[in-house]
Amino acid sequence: MRPLFFLPIALLAVAGACSPAGETPESPPTPPAQEQGAEAMPASPASQPADEAAEDVSCRSELGEEAAAELVDQCIQMSPATHPPCNAQNSCQMIRDEIARGCNFGDGAGNPDFCAQYEE
């Protein structure tokens, strides 16, 4: 009977050893306060400058179905990416940037005629 008396005490001692007393878990560090004059991220799309807000408009909405489809075709033709942003739902600027990247990739020999407008 005596060994059973010490069993709960031994279990409490072992459990107490696993979590040191007096230590509290560290709280995550608080981000430093922004300095005055530092630029903050815009709170909403309405507060973005016109150039940034224009990128949110799909190319299809901006140019229409046919012109957007032509840009997408050029983008697919020239993009070196495995998953290019050649989709009419993306902004026209994003699609043009990808076409320019593809047209300026390598030596440019054999590029289609439309690459002339994207030369750097």
Buried (B, 14 or more C-beta within 10 A) or exposed (E): EEEEEEEEEEEEEEEEEEEEEEEEEEEEEEEEEEEEEEEEEEEEEEEBEEEEEEEEBBBBBBBEEEBBBEBBEBBBBBBEEEEBBBBBEBBBBBBBBBBBBBBBEEEEEEBEEBBEEBEE
